[in-house]
């Protein structure tokens, strides 16, 4: 791929077909375009200088573009209080009963569905903390996570993790997968 040498400032383009320079910055009025036309006999160099001056000034005033990646961003649908830690409700195929667990999944996790911690085996609070620790350690090694869990159990860090969990009725909390 060949490297291009850009002579215009960032967010400013030369639309040759329409004979105008267009400045479009994401932070400016929802990407509103500012047009500098050199059509109808206007001097190209004068308009270019005007557009470049405006673009440099506005880029300085508007600042950098915010990072738009959803990685690590809390959404309005998050019910756990920790990004990438989710409650899971599954129905056992054999007896039709529902089983609840806390699941965590991150970018680069080797297990396709993430790492799940059942509430039946670890209690609801324990499974939540185990999922949070799994995410923090970014490991699928359950023995390592349980070892860390045993070290922090009853400590200040354990209580801080539990404090992140929202407090509302369990019926509203678990997703309905009927």
N, C-alpha and C positions, 0 to 999 in steps of 0.2 A: 504494500500500500504506500503510495507516495505522500510525502508530507507537503501540506499546503502552507504557503506563506500568506498570512492574513494581514492586510494593510488597513482594514477598518477595525474600529474598536468592537469589543464584544457587544452583542445584541443589536448591532447595526448591519443591515444588508443593503446591497445595491440591486434593486429590481430593475434590470436592464429592459425587460419587455415593457414595463409600465413607465419607464423613465423616472424613477424616484428612488430615494433612500428611505428605508423603513427601519425605525427604531422600535423594538418590542422587548420589554423587560418584564419578567414574571411578577415583579413586585409593583408594577405601575398599573393601577386601575384594572386589575384582572387581565393582564396582558394586552392592554389597549395599544394600538399601533399609533405612532407619531410619524407622519409622512412628510418628506421634504422632496418636492417635485422639481425636476429640471426639464420638464416637458414645455412645449410651446415657446421655444427659443430662449429659455433661461440659461444662464451660464452654468455649466456643469461644475467647474472648479469652485465657484463661489458657493453653490448649494452644497457641494461635498464638504467644504470647510465648515459651513454652518451646521451640517448634520453631525460631523465628527466632533465639533466643539460641544454640541448639545449632548451627544452620546457619552462623551467623557465626563461631563458634568453630572448627568443623571446617573451613570454607573457609580459615581462617587457618592452621590446623595442616597440612592436606593440601597446600596450595599450589596453584599453577596446573596446569591439565591439560596433559600433555605433547603436543607437536605430533605428530600422527599421519600426516602426509603421507609417502608413500614416496619423494618427491623427494629425491635425494641420500643415501638410506639404503642401506648395504651389506647385501645379502641373503646367505643361506647358499648360494644357488646361484651366486653370482658367482664366475667362474673367472678373471677378468682382474686383479683387485686394484684396479680403478678403476670406480666406479659409472658406468654407461651406456657403457662400452667393452666390446665383446664379440667373441669369436672367431666367425668365420663360415666354414662349409664349404659350398661349392656345387658341384654337378655340371654340367659343361658339356654342353649338350644335343647338340652335334655329335659329340664323341668319348667322352663318358661319363666323362672324367677329373674328379677332384676338384681344386678350386682353393681355397686358403685365404686368408683376409684378416682384417683387424681392422676392425670396424665400430663407429661411434659414432652415437648418436641422442639428441637432447635435446628437451625440451618447447619447441615453437615452431620446430623444424627444418623448413625449407621442402621438403626432400627426404623423400618418404614413407618410404623405407627407411633413411634416415640416410646418412652418408658412409662409404664403404668404401675401405680401403687394402689392395691386394693384396700378399701376402707374396712372390710371384714377382717383382714389379717392385722392391720396396723392402726386401727381406729381412724376416725375421720381427720382429726387434728394431726395425727402421726403421718398419715398418707399425704396430707397437704405439705407438711414440712419436708418429707422425703422427696416429694416432687420438686419443691423449691431447691433443695440441696442438689438433686440430680441436675437441675438446670444450672445452678451455680458452678458445680464441678464439671459440667459438660461431659459426663461419662455414662456409659451403659453398664458399668461394673457395679452391680447391686451390693456386693459385699463391701466395697469401698464407701458407698453412700450410707449403708447401714452403720458402718464403723464411725463415720463422721456424725451420723444422727445420734448414736449412743454417747458421743463425746459432748454434744451440745444440749442433750435432753435436760430440761429443767433450768437451763442457763438463760442469760439475758438475750442472747442471739435467737434462741428457740422462741422466746416470747415476742421478739421483734418480728419474726417471720409470721407468727400467728396473728399479730396485730394487723398485718396487711390484708388478711382475709376478711371479706365483708361479713357483717353480722345481720342475717335475715333468715326467716324460716326456711328450713331445709326443703320443704315442698316447692318453694319458689326457686330454689337454688339449682336443683338438678334438672338438666334439660329433659324434655318429654320426648322419648324416642319410641313411643307406642306404635 
